């Protein structure tokens, strides 16, 4: 095999379709913060675990540390604008974004496909990212909604009306 460049690796990674999520958390002053993440994956049913990754030097790092709670939002197909909005750092990120406080006290963006209230149980270094393993404490799912998908550097949707199993 021939060596590859980081740009070639990025293009190779882009061929794998992923769901799009926004993670919200609270800082020590109880101010809400959010970030778009496509590196979300299930780990285990017993106990209920998920994982996602975050750049080591992300501004959110201290607020998703061990024992800290965060809310994972699986974005709905029409929420491309939210994916882009939370992909960049802004002051007062939630201005103009439909949201409410969940029972947990975490900021919940309205209209998503699913919500996972989580607590960080372990953090693993993976190159230039931290891999966050979190226990799912609570969840809300809206299976009638279509999730937002990201592949080949663009947003996509799926037509579930054509998918049939068994």
Residue, then its C-alpha position, 0 to 999 in steps of 0.5 A: x500500500x502506498x502512503x496517504x495524505x491527511x487530505x486523502x484520509x479525510x476524503x476516505x473518512x467522508x465516504x462513511x455516512x454518519x448521523x448528525x448530533x448536537x451535544x449540549x452541556x452546562x458550564x460551572x456558571x450554568x450557561x449552556x454550550x453546544x457543538x455539532x458531532x458526527x462521531x456518535x456511536x452505540x457501545x452497549x445495551x447493558x449497561x446502556x453506553x454510547x461514545x462520541x469524540x471531541x477535539x482534545x482542546x475543545x472549549x467543551x472539554x471541562x464540561x463533559x469530564x468524568x461524571x458530568x452530564x450532557x444531552x445528545x440530540x439526533x438532528x432531524x432531516x430539516x435541521x441542517x441549519x442547526x448542524x452548521x450553527x453549532x459547528x462554529x463557536x459563537x457567543x450566546x449560541x442558543x439565541x434564535x434557536x428553539x430550545x427549552x430546559x429539560x427536566x435534567x436542567x440541560x438545554x434541549x433543542x426542539x424538534x430532534x429525532x432523539x435525545x439521550x441524557x448522558x453522564x460521562x463514565x470514561x475518557x480515552x485519548x485517541x490521537x488529537x481527540x478524546x473519546x467520551x464513553x457515556x452512560x445513557x440515563x434517560x432517552x426520548x425517541x421520535x421514530x416518525x422523524x427522519x434523521x439528518x445524515x452526513x456523507x461525502x461532505x454534504x447533508x443527506x436524508x433517507x426515505x424510510x418509506x422505501x425501507x422494509x425489513x424481514 
